[in-house]
Amino acid sequence: MPLLRINAIQRFCLHDGPGIRTVAFLQGCPLRCWWCHNPEARPATSPGAQEWDVRSLVDHVARDARFWKTSGGGVTVSGGEPLMQGQAVAVLLEGLGRLGHHRCIETAGHVPLQAVQRVSPHVDLWLWDLKSVDADRFRAGTGGDARLPLANLVWLLRQTATPVRVRVPIIAGFSDDDGAMAQLADTIAALPRPVFVELLPGHDLRKTARPTARSATVTTQRVAAAVQGMRARGLSLIGADA
């Protein structure tokens, strides 16, 4: 039975998929977003992380099943980047599926396509962070390649019918300007099939590990402009800012 490196397990979550959810935050992420709220989950290994046998993890999180069923919730696997441990995540989700539990993956998609393909048969909902589709902006803000997550998302939408919720972080100093939002909106509108869009107003952390009182929050005007731009392209928005 494979092992999963877990940074934390959080219960009674309301913002990581539908209903009340239990979220497993996995250790390791290939990106280095300077606004990251979970920098402790970035390294592939960490003294604070624990290794869980997948079968034991299924039994552990399934203790919350009564809350999931009454609320329409389930389990969300987040990170870090959960698809870095794709093989073990697939086994975890398969086990949860056999018990009839709803399974959600929260990912930035910056992984080899094989990782997406491995877990896709066992996912009931994807929460897919689309940070930027501009190559230079993406590399400057995350250290990664903007083509990789977009190509993986296109494959997923073409090859599966699983619901996908595209989450767009609106980060001051990175993606809150009109050009960035218009580029993202045009890209989402051109995806192979319709998706729901969730806008996530964030912070400019100025490359620090945690928000501070001085961190610049995205203004309500910028959020309203992003909403307007998404709606103008016929996109379906969900969440508090829809």
N, C-alpha and C positions, 0 to 999 in steps of 0.2 A: 504494500500500500504506500503510495507516494506521500511525501511530506510537503507541507506548505509553511513558508516563513511568514509569520503574522506579526504585524506591528501592533495592532490593537483590535479588539472586538467591541463594538458599541451597540447597545440595545436601544429600542424605542426611538428610532430615528424617523424623521418625518420628511426629509428633503433629499432622499436618495432613492427615489422611486415611489410607486403608489403605496398608500396605506402605511401602517406601522411596520418598520423593517429592522432587522438585525444586520449590521454592516461589519464585514471583515475587511480591515485595512491591511493589505499585503505589503511586504517589505520589498523595496527596490523600484527604481524608476529610471529610464534612460534619459529623461529630460531634466533640465535645470532651470525651470521657470523662476524668475526672480520674485514673483508674487506668491510663490507656493506657500500654502498654509500648513503643509505637512512635510517640512524639510527633513524631519527625523526619519521619514519613510523613504528617502531617496537612495541611500546606500543599499547595495544588494544584501549586505549583512549588517547587523547592528547588535550591540550588547543588549538592547532593550527588546529585541524581537524574540519570538518564541517559535519553535518548530512544532507543528501539529500534524499528527497522523490524520489523513483525510477522513477516515471512518470515525475517529474520535471527534473531529470537528463537526461532522454532520450531526452526531448525537448531541453535541454541546449546544449548537445553535438551535436545533429543533426543539429545545425546551421552550422556546418562545412561540411555538406553532399556534397556540390558542389565540395569541394576540394578532398574528398574521391573518388567520382565517376570518376573524370578526371584522378586520379592517381592510381586507383586500391586499394585505402586504406580503412580505416574504423576506428573502435574503438578498442583500446586495454585496457583491465582491468589488472592492475599491482598492485604493492604494495611496501612495505609490502607483505603480502600473501593474494591475493584476495579470495582464497577458504576458508579462515576463516569466510567469510561472504557469504557462498555458496548459501543459500536460496535466499537472496536479489540479489546476482549476477545473479542467474538463471532468476529471474524476469526481471532484466535489459537487459540481453542478449536476452531473448525472445521478449521483446518489440522492441529492435533494429532489430531483425530478421524480425519481422512483417513489418518493414519499408524497408526491403531489404538491410540493411547495413551489411558489413563484420565485424565479431566479433572474436576477438583474446583474449586469456587468457595467461598471463605471470605468471608462477607459479614455485615454487620449489617442489610442490607436497607433502609437509610434513604435511598432513592433513588426517583425517579419509577418507576411501574410499567412504563413503556416500556423501561427499562433491563433489568428482570428478563425481560420478554418477549423482548427482543432476544437475550439470551444463552441462554435456557432450552433451545432445541433442541440446544445443543452442550455440555451439562453432564451428567456421569455421576453426580455426587454433590454435593449442597449441604451445606455446613457453615454453618448459619444461627444467628448469635448472637442470642439473645433476652435482652436485658438487664433489662427490666422492662416490664410492661404497665400500670403506674400512670402516668397522665399527668404528675402533679406530680413524682413521683420521677424519672421518665425525663428530664424537662426539666431538673431541678436537677442531675442527674448527668451528662448528655450534651449538653444544649443543644438537643435535638431533640424531635420529636413522636412519642410512643409509638404512635400510630395507624398511622403510615406503614409501618414494618416488619412489623407484624402483618397489615395488610391485604394487603401484598405476599406474605407467607408463605401466607395463606389462598388467594390466587389461585393460587399455585404448586401447592399441594396439591390444589386442585380441578381445575386445568387440565392437569396433567402427572402422569406416574407415576414421575418421577425420584426416587430415594431422597433423603431429607432427614434430616440429623442436626441436631437442635436443640441448640445449645451454650448452657448457662446459666452465665455467670460469677457466682460467689458472692463478692461483694466486701464486706469488712468496712466497716460504716458506710453501705452502700448497699443491698445486697440479701440480707444474711445473716440477717435476722430472720424469725420464723415467718410473719408476715403476708405479706411479700414473696414468700417461697418458696411459700406456699399459693396465692397469687394466680397465680403463674407455673404451678404444677402444674395448677391447675384450667383455665387457658387452654390449656395443651398437651394436656390430656386431651380438650378439646372441639374440637380441630382437625379438619378434614374427613377426614383419614385418619391412621393411626398413623405415628409417627416414632420414631426412636431419640433418646434424650436423653443428653447428655454434660455432666456437671457439672464446672466448671472453677474450683476454689478459687483465689482471687486474693489481692491485697494491697490494703490501704488506703494509697494512696501520699500521702495528705494533700495532694493537688494538686501534688506535685512531679513532675519529669520522670522520675525513676528511683527504683526501690525503694531504701530505706536500711535499715540495721540496725535502725532504730526502727519501720519500717513494720509495722503490725499485720496478722498473717496470720490468715486465717479459721481458727477452731479446729476440731479434729476432731469435736467435739460438734455444731457447727453443720452441718458437712458430713454427718454421720450423720443429723441431723434432716432435712436436705434429701433425702437418699436415701430415708429412710423415707416422707416425704411423697409423693415421686414414685411409689414402689412401691405405696403405699396406693391410688393412683388408677389402678393397672394399667399404668403407663408402663414402657417397656423401656429400661433404662439400659445404657450401655456405658462403658468406660474404667476407669481404676484405682479410681475411687470407686464403681463400680457394685456 
